[in-house]
Amino acid sequence: MGLKGMWNRRNFLATAASVAASLFAPVRSFGRKVSPETPAISGFGQSGNVYEELGVTTAINCQGTMTMLGGSLPHAELETVMTLAGRHFVSIPELEVAAGKRITQMLKLPPDYSALVTSGAAAAIQSGLAGVLTGDNAALIRQLPDLTGMKSEVIIQKTHRNPFDHQLRSTGVKLVEIETREQLRRAVNDRTALMHFSNFANAAGQIKVDEWVKLAKEYKVPCMNDAAADVPPMSHLWDYANMGYDLVTFSGGKAIRGPQCAGLLIGRKDLVAYALLNNSPHEDTLGRSQKVGKEEIVGMVKALELFLNEDHDALAKEWQGRLGNISRQITKVPGVTTSFFTPDIANHVPHMQIIWDPARITLTPHQVAQALRNAKPAIVISGGEDRPGLAMTSFMLQPGEDEIVARQLVQVLRQQAS
């Protein structure tokens, strides 16, 4: 490896000093102004449907902001700003700090807090914990996931275990499961690095979101809240920081409608700075594979600006109206009924439950969902969110797609109606 690719103490200290200085420097703009242009496309993409050219089926999304489906669809204005970001070279660490300062101002975070754009909420979990473990120690950053000489345990409620705690485990830590306050008290020791909270599981655990952070303060242990899909409501972007959580993670590519390959780590300035040192573009770090580009960093800033300025009540009304339109048409099929609900947390937007009398319609919910997936156009709809039948949301539908969904559902359900 050449000198330019080496991660040595001199390079590390230079970067750390640059990041530290940038934390207190005024926000700068990068590059000269360039007007966006739409170049003519030849070859691949010329048809206007790149997925059709690749033989990949596009889908109408009734399931919500699922990463497996590509998250959400960005605002056209966001795409333009990201194109502008791609026309210059910048220092990525400097850009990250500048973007973090702008985001901190936009969200009115506490004065000792900052933000970091990551390659997603999962990346924010890993980088945030890595920073807690290593601080700004270059040797420890290179050493991960070997935890020799570091704290090595993360406390988590048993009901809060989920596939995303793989990001915690990737740092080498041991997850210590607890259920009660007394078990938590006994679990805290000199190896404890972090107390982790999965926000969507708040109702399931004995220790709720507000008490978890208070206990962390009492035991003098940093605490993280994974709130990836937990906007709306918009206030969650600052609620948990104001509660005192040292680190909070959000997805950028869900309801915020930012770049799909972006997320947010919000937290104490020192811990956010340490997370950046453990992340791309720095080499020989655990987070080097979680690259976030200049386009995504700038795009995340713009997406938050757009999100904060939206009329969320009007949007919820529009989403409910789409569901109401579908409901009116499908309940004309004998035996079909609908009801409406909004999850308390995570994907907190209007949903509709669809059920039918199995004596009149013999299809199972899985068979209906599969028939819709195989239709033209394909429609993706989910199981009943721990409820019978099917459940759907409309906030990822495009104008007119509610009519298509209603028509296809009526057709599928009528085929088996007696």
SEPA-233790 format. One record per residue (C-alpha): residue number from 1; residue in one letter; x, y, z. Coordinates in steps of 0.001 Angstrom, whole numbers. Each point is the difference from the previous one (the first is absolute). Example, Ala and Ser with C-alpha at 12.3 -4.5 7.8 and 13.67 -1.06 7.14 Angstrom:
// SEPA-233790
+-----+------+---------+---------+---------+
| seq | type |      px |      py |      pz |
+-----+------+---------+---------+---------+
|   1 |    a |   12300 |   -4500 |    7800 |
|   2 |    s |    1370 |    3440 |    -660 |
+-----+------+---------+---------+---------+
***
This chain:
// SEPA-233790
+-----+------+---------+---------+---------+
| seq | type |      px |      py |      pz |
+-----+------+---------+---------+---------+
|   1 |    m |       0 |       0 |       0 |
|   2 |    g |    1352 |    3446 |    -905 |
|   3 |    l |     503 |    2857 |    2404 |
|   4 |    k |   -3233 |    1642 |   -1115 |
|   5 |    g |   -1985 |   -3046 |    1047 |
|   6 |    m |    1638 |    -477 |    3370 |
|   7 |    w |   -1827 |     690 |    3246 |
|   8 |    n |    2641 |    1218 |    2386 |
|   9 |    r |      81 |    2104 |    3115 |
|  10 |    r |     916 |    3149 |   -1932 |
|  11 |    n |   -2938 |    -418 |   -2414 |
|  12 |    f |   -2351 |    -794 |    2852 |
|  13 |    l |    1030 |    2979 |    2097 |
|  14 |    a |    -299 |    2293 |   -2995 |
|  15 |    t |   -3506 |   -1234 |    -688 |
|  16 |    a |   -1004 |     154 |    3649 |
|  17 |    a |    1315 |    3551 |     246 |
|  18 |    s |   -1853 |     955 |   -3172 |
|  19 |    v |   -3262 |   -1430 |    1325 |
|  20 |    a |     454 |    1693 |    3372 |
|  21 |    a |     735 |    3349 |   -1632 |
|  22 |    s |   -2961 |    -343 |   -2334 |
|  23 |    l |   -2355 |    -532 |    2933 |
|  24 |    f |     533 |    3625 |     978 |
|  25 |    a |     504 |    1537 |   -3442 |
|  26 |    p |   -2766 |    1827 |   -1881 |
|  27 |    v |   -1948 |   -2017 |   -2560 |
|  28 |    r |    1505 |     494 |   -3448 |
|  29 |    s |   -1346 |    -576 |   -3471 |
|  30 |    f |    2029 |   -2192 |   -2332 |
|  31 |    g |     821 |     828 |   -3608 |
|  32 |    r |   -1388 |    2413 |   -2501 |
|  33 |    k |   -3625 |     160 |   -1044 |
|  34 |    v |    -870 |   -2260 |   -2884 |
|  35 |    s |   -3387 |     -87 |   -1698 |
|  36 |    p |   -1531 |   -3459 |    -285 |
|  37 |    e |    -229 |   -1436 |   -3466 |
|  38 |    t |   -1866 |   -3024 |   -1262 |
|  39 |    p |    2284 |   -1791 |   -2439 |
|  40 |    a |   -1385 |   -2044 |   -2851 |
|  41 |    i |      73 |   -3742 |     712 |
|  42 |    s |    1180 |   -2532 |   -2525 |
|  43 |    g |     267 |   -3736 |     442 |
|  44 |    f |   -1067 |   -1338 |    3384 |
|  45 |    g |   -2746 |    2185 |    1481 |
|  46 |    q |   -1088 |    1451 |   -3328 |
|  47 |    s |   -3471 |   -1524 |     345 |
|  48 |    g |    -653 |    1831 |    3259 |
|  49 |    n |    -579 |   -3279 |    1890 |
|  50 |    v |    3340 |   -1423 |    1088 |
|  51 |    y |   -1653 |   -2841 |    1916 |
|  52 |    e |   -1934 |   -1208 |   -3017 |
|  53 |    e |    3239 |      52 |   -2005 |
|  54 |    l |    1586 |   -2239 |    2640 |
|  55 |    g |   -2998 |   -2315 |     126 |
|  56 |    v |    -873 |     975 |    3594 |
|  57 |    t |   -3665 |     429 |     953 |
|  58 |    t |    -954 |    3282 |    1639 |
|  59 |    a |   -2671 |     -82 |    2694 |
|  60 |    i |   -2737 |    2116 |    1518 |
|  61 |    n |     996 |     281 |    3641 |
|  62 |    c |   -2788 |    -504 |    2550 |
|  63 |    q |    2412 |   -1298 |    2611 |
|  64 |    g |    1804 |    3188 |     986 |
|  65 |    t |    3610 |    1100 |     198 |
|  66 |    m |    1605 |   -3429 |    -159 |
|  67 |    t |    3692 |    -207 |    -846 |
|  68 |    m |    -714 |   -3199 |   -1917 |
|  69 |    l |   -2147 |    2076 |   -2392 |
|  70 |    g |    2432 |    2898 |    -256 |
|  71 |    g |   -1233 |    2117 |    2912 |
|  72 |    s |   -1881 |    3045 |   -1256 |
|  73 |    l |    -110 |    2250 |   -3038 |
|  74 |    p |    1974 |    3258 |     262 |
|  75 |    h |   -1307 |    3465 |    -740 |
|  76 |    a |     964 |    1257 |   -3457 |
|  77 |    e |    1651 |    2991 |    1674 |
|  78 |    l |    2178 |   -2370 |    2025 |
|  79 |    e |    1198 |   -1742 |   -3160 |
|  80 |    t |    1013 |    3365 |   -1476 |
|  81 |    v |    1987 |     983 |    3088 |
|  82 |    m |    1776 |   -3372 |      44 |
|  83 |    t |     936 |     490 |   -3654 |
|  84 |    l |    1561 |    3344 |     922 |
|  85 |    a |    1921 |   -1676 |    2828 |
|  86 |    g |    1493 |   -2459 |   -2457 |
|  87 |    r |    1702 |    2730 |   -2024 |
|  88 |    h |    2764 |     883 |    2456 |
|  89 |    f |    2701 |   -1607 |    2103 |
|  90 |    v |      17 |     752 |    3725 |
|  91 |    s |    1564 |   -1254 |    3215 |
|  92 |    i |   -2511 |   -2589 |    1167 |
|  93 |    p |     839 |     366 |    3722 |
|  94 |    e |    -331 |    3779 |    -289 |
|  95 |    l |   -3283 |    -380 |   -1863 |
|  96 |    e |   -1298 |   -2419 |    2630 |
|  97 |    v |     717 |    2480 |    2795 |
|  98 |    a |   -1525 |    2903 |   -1933 |
|  99 |    a |   -3115 |   -2032 |    -811 |
| 100 |    g |    -217 |   -1090 |    3634 |
| 101 |    k |      90 |    3618 |    1159 |
| 102 |    r |   -2756 |     944 |   -2448 |
| 103 |    i |   -2151 |   -2944 |    1099 |
| 104 |    t |     573 |     909 |    3658 |
| 105 |    q |   -1262 |    3518 |    -707 |
| 106 |    m |   -3002 |   -1235 |   -1979 |
| 107 |    l |   -1094 |   -2403 |    2745 |
| 108 |    k |     829 |    2424 |    2836 |
| 109 |    l |    1960 |   -2690 |    1786 |
| 110 |    p |    1592 |     639 |    3414 |
| 111 |    p |    3181 |    2141 |    -229 |
| 112 |    d |    2356 |   -2893 |     772 |
| 113 |    y |   -1532 |   -2223 |   -2720 |
| 114 |    s |     867 |    -543 |   -3645 |
| 115 |    a |    -981 |   -2270 |   -2888 |
| 116 |    l |    1685 |   -2297 |   -2478 |
| 117 |    v |   -1359 |   -1215 |   -3342 |
| 118 |    t |     588 |   -3750 |    -268 |
| 119 |    s |    -785 |   -2588 |   -2659 |
| 120 |    g |   -3204 |    -907 |    1853 |
| 121 |    a |   -1367 |    -436 |    3509 |
| 122 |    a |    1720 |   -3383 |     335 |
| 123 |    a |    3331 |    1624 |    -833 |
| 124 |    a |    -733 |    2684 |    2591 |
| 125 |    i |    -445 |   -2715 |    2641 |
| 126 |    q |    3341 |   -1603 |    -807 |
| 127 |    s |    1960 |    3242 |    -344 |
| 128 |    g |   -1563 |    1477 |    3109 |
| 129 |    l |     964 |   -2981 |    2140 |
| 130 |    a |    3457 |    -181 |   -1586 |
| 131 |    g |     610 |    3605 |    1007 |
| 132 |    v |   -1094 |    -711 |    3569 |
| 133 |    l |    2445 |   -2922 |     153 |
| 134 |    t |    3046 |    1706 |   -1501 |
| 135 |    g |    -310 |    3710 |     606 |
| 136 |    d |    2627 |    1734 |   -2159 |
| 137 |    n |    2656 |   -2661 |     635 |
| 138 |    a |    1437 |    -918 |   -3431 |
| 139 |    a |    1404 |   -3324 |    1208 |
| 140 |    l |   -3351 |   -1079 |    1417 |
| 141 |    i |   -1790 |    1067 |   -3191 |
| 142 |    r |    2321 |   -2240 |   -2033 |
| 143 |    q |    -450 |   -2802 |    2523 |
| 144 |    l |   -3781 |    -424 |    -198 |
| 145 |    p |   -1678 |   -2484 |     291 |
| 146 |    d |    2761 |   -1242 |    2323 |
| 147 |    l |   -1087 |    1589 |    3292 |
| 148 |    t |    3190 |    -622 |    1960 |
| 149 |    g |     407 |    2966 |    2335 |
| 150 |    m |   -3512 |    1307 |    -676 |
| 151 |    k |   -3413 |    -349 |    1582 |
| 152 |    s |   -1758 |   -3008 |   -1485 |
| 153 |    e |   -3683 |    -218 |    1008 |
| 154 |    v |   -3231 |    1639 |   -1130 |
| 155 |    i |   -3134 |    -322 |    2120 |
| 156 |    i |   -3285 |    -489 |   -1846 |
| 157 |    q |   -3497 |   -1050 |    1040 |
| 158 |    k |    -851 |   -3511 |   -1127 |
| 159 |    t |   -3106 |    1233 |   -1808 |
| 160 |    h |    2143 |    2519 |   -1890 |
| 161 |    r |    2122 |   -2607 |   -1761 |
| 162 |    n |    -501 |     132 |   -3781 |
| 163 |    p |    1991 |    -591 |   -3205 |
| 164 |    f |    1534 |    3472 |     181 |
| 165 |    d |    1910 |    -783 |    3165 |
| 166 |    h |    2361 |   -1806 |   -2391 |
| 167 |    q |    1485 |    3469 |    -492 |
| 168 |    l |     767 |     135 |    3716 |
| 169 |    r |    1501 |   -3494 |     -25 |
| 170 |    s |    2174 |     837 |   -3016 |
| 171 |    t |    2185 |    2145 |    2257 |
| 172 |    g |     885 |   -3078 |    2047 |
| 173 |    v |   -2124 |     824 |    3035 |
| 174 |    k |   -2031 |   -2468 |    2028 |
| 175 |    l |   -3710 |     813 |     348 |
| 176 |    v |   -1213 |    -372 |    3571 |
| 177 |    e |   -3755 |    -617 |      92 |
| 178 |    i |   -2058 |    1278 |    2885 |
| 179 |    e |   -3733 |     241 |     717 |
| 180 |    t |    -402 |    1769 |    3335 |
| 181 |    r |    1421 |    3088 |    1645 |
| 182 |    e |    1726 |   -2163 |    2594 |
| 183 |    q |    1621 |   -2115 |   -2732 |
| 184 |    l |    1205 |    3214 |   -1625 |
| 185 |    r |    1515 |    1214 |    3264 |
| 186 |    r |    1884 |   -3293 |     407 |
| 187 |    a |    1111 |     -43 |   -3663 |
| 188 |    v |    1803 |    3359 |      89 |
| 189 |    n |    3723 |    -455 |     644 |
| 190 |    d |    3379 |    1349 |   -1081 |
| 191 |    r |    -309 |   -1868 |   -3341 |
| 192 |    t |   -3268 |    1739 |    -928 |
| 193 |    a |     489 |    2222 |   -3045 |
| 194 |    l |   -3591 |     920 |    -869 |
| 195 |    m |   -3684 |    -430 |     837 |
| 196 |    h |   -1902 |    -537 |   -3273 |
| 197 |    f |   -3714 |     673 |    -575 |
| 198 |    s |   -2086 |   -1123 |   -3015 |
| 199 |    n |   -2635 |    2711 |    -236 |
| 200 |    f |   -2640 |   -1975 |   -1890 |
| 201 |    a |       1 |   -2565 |    2850 |
| 202 |    n |    -804 |    2605 |    2651 |
| 203 |    a |   -3336 |   -1594 |     889 |
| 204 |    a |    1486 |   -3485 |     259 |
| 205 |    g |    2667 |     651 |    2630 |
| 206 |    q |    -482 |     586 |    3718 |
| 207 |    i |    2273 |    3058 |    -104 |
| 208 |    k |   -1439 |    2728 |   -2218 |
| 209 |    v |    1805 |    2558 |   -2141 |
| 210 |    d |      -4 |    2817 |    2559 |
| 211 |    e |    1078 |   -2195 |    2915 |
| 212 |    w |    2792 |   -1735 |   -1971 |
| 213 |    v |    1883 |    3248 |    -520 |
| 214 |    k |    -472 |    1029 |    3637 |
| 215 |    l |    1470 |   -3314 |    1156 |
| 216 |    a |    2910 |     410 |   -2407 |
| 217 |    k |     749 |    3402 |    1506 |
| 218 |    e |    -257 |   -1468 |    3497 |
| 219 |    y |    2494 |   -2754 |    -844 |
| 220 |    k |    2189 |    2385 |   -2051 |
| 221 |    v |    -212 |   -2178 |   -3129 |
| 222 |    p |    -499 |    1442 |   -3521 |
| 223 |    c |   -3348 |    -954 |   -1548 |
| 224 |    m |   -1133 |    -318 |   -3602 |
| 225 |    n |   -3525 |      24 |   -1423 |
| 226 |    d |    -601 |   -1668 |   -3373 |
| 227 |    a |   -2957 |    1985 |   -1354 |
| 228 |    a |     574 |    -901 |   -3653 |
| 229 |    a |   -3583 |      41 |   -1286 |
| 230 |    d |   -1481 |    2173 |    2701 |
| 231 |    v |    -841 |    3165 |   -1893 |
| 232 |    p |   -2679 |    1192 |    -342 |
| 233 |    p |    -695 |    1600 |    2381 |
| 234 |    m |    2619 |    2529 |   -1000 |
| 235 |    s |     774 |     880 |    3627 |
| 236 |    h |    1718 |   -3347 |     533 |
| 237 |    l |    2975 |    1486 |   -1845 |
| 238 |    w |     762 |    2018 |    3123 |
| 239 |    d |   -2135 |   -1579 |    2755 |
| 240 |    y |    2508 |   -2698 |     960 |
| 241 |    a |    2987 |    2343 |     -37 |
| 242 |    n |   -1926 |    2308 |    2313 |
| 243 |    m |    -746 |   -2989 |    2252 |
| 244 |    g |    3754 |    -395 |     372 |
| 245 |    y |     815 |   -2949 |   -2259 |
| 246 |    d |    3694 |     180 |    -832 |
| 247 |    l |    -551 |   -1427 |   -3498 |
| 248 |    v |   -3141 |    -352 |   -2157 |
| 249 |    t |    -249 |   -1624 |   -3431 |
| 250 |    f |   -2440 |     678 |   -2830 |
| 251 |    s |    -450 |   -1282 |   -3526 |
| 252 |    g |     298 |    2655 |   -2678 |
| 253 |    g |   -1702 |   -1960 |   -2763 |
| 254 |    k |   -3349 |    -676 |    1661 |
| 255 |    a |   -2643 |    2627 |     807 |
| 256 |    i |    2556 |    2828 |    -149 |
| 257 |    r |     333 |    -961 |   -3683 |
| 258 |    g |    3716 |     635 |     -71 |
| 259 |    p |    2554 |   -2064 |   -1909 |
| 260 |    q |    -645 |   -3695 |     545 |
| 261 |    c |    3687 |    -524 |     842 |
| 262 |    a |     -53 |    2553 |    2817 |
| 263 |    g |    -777 |     158 |    3674 |
| 264 |    l |     586 |    2234 |    2996 |
| 265 |    l |    1983 |    -378 |    3185 |
| 266 |    i |    -993 |    2741 |    2439 |
| 267 |    g |    1773 |     361 |    3313 |
| 268 |    r |    2630 |    1530 |    2212 |
| 269 |    k |    2628 |    1878 |   -1998 |
| 270 |    d |    2870 |   -2090 |    1309 |
| 271 |    l |   -1675 |   -3322 |    -743 |
| 272 |    v |   -1092 |    1136 |   -3472 |
| 273 |    a |    3573 |    1089 |    -760 |
| 274 |    y |    1311 |   -3394 |    1172 |
| 275 |    a |   -2589 |   -1740 |   -2191 |
| 276 |    l |    1282 |    1901 |   -3038 |
| 277 |    l |    3579 |   -1083 |     772 |
| 278 |    n |   -1246 |   -3613 |     -65 |
| 279 |    n |   -1795 |     458 |   -3309 |
| 280 |    s |     640 |     521 |   -3700 |
| 281 |    p |    1936 |    1732 |   -1527 |
| 282 |    h |    2604 |    -987 |    2606 |
| 283 |    e |    1910 |   -3162 |    -863 |
| 284 |    d |     733 |   -2923 |    2298 |
| 285 |    t |   -3232 |     601 |    1882 |
| 286 |    l |   -2964 |   -2248 |     703 |
| 287 |    g |   -2302 |    2410 |   -1812 |
| 288 |    r |    2082 |     414 |   -3177 |
| 289 |    s |   -2430 |   -2214 |   -1893 |
| 290 |    q |   -2901 |    2285 |     915 |
| 291 |    k |     876 |    2715 |   -2467 |
| 292 |    v |   -2297 |    2997 |    -224 |
| 293 |    g |     694 |    2298 |   -2935 |
| 294 |    k |      -7 |    3761 |    -262 |
| 295 |    e |   -3265 |    -259 |   -1915 |
| 296 |    e |   -1728 |   -1883 |    2838 |
| 297 |    i |    1381 |    2356 |    2657 |
| 298 |    v |   -1289 |    3078 |   -1816 |
| 299 |    g |   -3206 |   -1837 |    -906 |
| 300 |    m |    -689 |    -800 |    3642 |
| 301 |    v |     255 |    3667 |     935 |
| 302 |    k |   -2444 |     937 |   -2770 |
| 303 |    a |   -2376 |   -2847 |     836 |
| 304 |    l |    -220 |    1167 |    3610 |
| 305 |    e |    -681 |    3563 |   -1128 |
| 306 |    l |   -2848 |   -1213 |   -2211 |
| 307 |    f |   -1344 |   -2331 |    2689 |
| 308 |    l |     -32 |    2690 |    2674 |
| 309 |    n |   -1903 |    2385 |   -2292 |
| 310 |    e |   -2713 |   -2463 |   -1062 |
| 311 |    d |   -3604 |     248 |    1205 |
| 312 |    h |    -138 |   -3368 |    1751 |
| 313 |    d |   -3660 |     295 |     982 |
| 314 |    a |    -965 |     601 |   -3621 |
| 315 |    l |    2109 |   -2972 |   -1105 |
| 316 |    a |   -1625 |   -2302 |    2563 |
| 317 |    k |   -3401 |    1136 |   -1253 |
| 318 |    e |    1032 |    -754 |   -3582 |
| 319 |    w |    1279 |   -3461 |     961 |
| 320 |    q |   -3209 |    -749 |    1902 |
| 321 |    g |   -2021 |    1136 |   -3010 |
| 322 |    r |    1784 |   -2482 |   -2255 |
| 323 |    l |    -751 |   -2814 |    2443 |
| 324 |    g |   -3619 |    1112 |     200 |
| 325 |    n |    -295 |    -133 |   -3785 |
| 326 |    i |    1357 |   -3553 |    -111 |
| 327 |    s |   -2265 |   -1008 |    2887 |
| 328 |    r |   -3153 |    1279 |   -1697 |
| 329 |    q |     686 |   -2116 |   -3068 |
| 330 |    i |    1158 |   -3264 |    1547 |
| 331 |    t |   -2759 |    -129 |    2636 |
| 332 |    k |   -2468 |    -329 |   -2868 |
| 333 |    v |    1250 |   -3581 |    -259 |
| 334 |    p |   -2280 |   -2135 |    2234 |
| 335 |    g |    1744 |   -1037 |    3221 |
| 336 |    v |    2782 |    2603 |    -120 |
| 337 |    t |     393 |    2519 |    2827 |
| 338 |    t |    2643 |    2589 |     844 |
| 339 |    s |    1153 |    1946 |    3027 |
| 340 |    f |    2619 |    2673 |     565 |
| 341 |    f |    2850 |     338 |    2470 |
| 342 |    t |    3245 |    1864 |     532 |
| 343 |    p |    2911 |   -1814 |    1688 |
| 344 |    d |    1014 |    1683 |    3246 |
| 345 |    i |    3635 |      72 |   -1020 |
| 346 |    a |    2006 |    -868 |   -3128 |
| 347 |    n |   -1772 |     762 |   -3288 |
| 348 |    h |   -2376 |    2284 |    1911 |
| 349 |    v |   -2263 |     676 |   -2994 |
| 350 |    p |   -3551 |   -1059 |    -945 |
| 351 |    h |    -416 |   -3719 |    -697 |
| 352 |    m |   -2972 |   -2083 |   -1114 |
| 353 |    q |    -824 |   -3557 |    1022 |
| 354 |    i |   -1839 |   -2146 |   -2546 |
| 355 |    i |   -1817 |   -3149 |    1106 |
| 356 |    w |   -2572 |   -2260 |   -1622 |
| 357 |    d |   -2371 |   -2772 |     941 |
| 358 |    p |    1843 |   -3276 |    -815 |
| 359 |    a |   -3362 |   -1683 |    -573 |
| 360 |    r |    -608 |    2364 |   -2921 |
| 361 |    i |    3575 |     546 |   -1252 |
| 362 |    t |    2218 |   -3074 |     245 |
| 363 |    l |    3340 |    1703 |    -650 |
| 364 |    t |    2472 |     417 |    2857 |
| 365 |    p |    1657 |    3399 |     592 |
| 366 |    h |    3262 |   -1462 |   -1325 |
| 367 |    q |   -1725 |   -1133 |   -3209 |
| 368 |    v |   -1542 |    3435 |    -532 |
| 369 |    a |    3350 |    1710 |     589 |
| 370 |    q |    1717 |   -2394 |   -2408 |
| 371 |    a |   -2652 |     545 |   -2678 |
| 372 |    l |     504 |    3742 |     262 |
| 373 |    r |    3763 |    -424 |    -181 |
| 374 |    n |    -389 |   -2030 |   -3192 |
| 375 |    a |   -2425 |    2499 |   -1575 |
| 376 |    k |     786 |    2606 |   -2650 |
| 377 |    p |     976 |    2395 |    1422 |
| 378 |    a |    1406 |   -1770 |    3034 |
| 379 |    i |   -1436 |    1126 |    3359 |
| 380 |    v |    1831 |    -650 |    3262 |
| 381 |    i |   -2210 |    -253 |    3092 |
| 382 |    s |     832 |   -1396 |    3413 |
| 383 |    g |   -1477 |   -2332 |    2570 |
| 384 |    g |   -2282 |    1403 |    2636 |
| 385 |    e |    2564 |    1643 |    2307 |
| 386 |    d |    -773 |   -2665 |    2625 |
| 387 |    r |   -3654 |     278 |    -997 |
| 388 |    p |   -2132 |   -2307 |   -2163 |
| 389 |    g |    -235 |     529 |   -3736 |
| 390 |    l |    2172 |    2536 |   -1833 |
| 391 |    a |    1308 |    3397 |    1013 |
| 392 |    m |    1050 |    2814 |   -2267 |
| 393 |    t |    1106 |    3598 |     104 |
| 394 |    s |    -328 |    2545 |   -2762 |
| 395 |    f |    2747 |    2508 |     746 |
| 396 |    m |    2340 |   -1489 |   -2620 |
| 397 |    l |   -2692 |     -75 |   -2714 |
| 398 |    q |     325 |    2330 |   -2954 |
| 399 |    p |   -2984 |    1970 |   -1371 |
| 400 |    g |   -2549 |   -2345 |   -1559 |
| 401 |    e |    1503 |   -3188 |    1413 |
| 402 |    d |   -2759 |    -301 |    2594 |
| 403 |    e |   -2421 |    -587 |   -2888 |
| 404 |    i |    2218 |   -2750 |   -1398 |
| 405 |    v |     311 |   -1660 |    3412 |
| 406 |    a |   -3764 |     100 |     547 |
| 407 |    r |    -695 |   -1441 |   -3442 |
| 408 |    q |    2473 |   -2865 |     404 |
| 409 |    l |   -1198 |    -847 |    3505 |
| 410 |    v |   -3615 |    -100 |   -1142 |
| 411 |    q |     936 |   -2259 |   -2894 |
| 412 |    v |    1971 |   -2446 |    2169 |
| 413 |    l |   -2608 |    -164 |    2760 |
| 414 |    r |   -2964 |    -353 |   -2358 |
| 415 |    q |    1609 |   -2967 |   -1762 |
| 416 |    q |    -460 |   -2118 |    3129 |
| 417 |    a |   -3137 |    1628 |    1405 |
| 418 |    s |   -3032 |   -2267 |     340 |
+-----+------+---------+---------+---------+
***
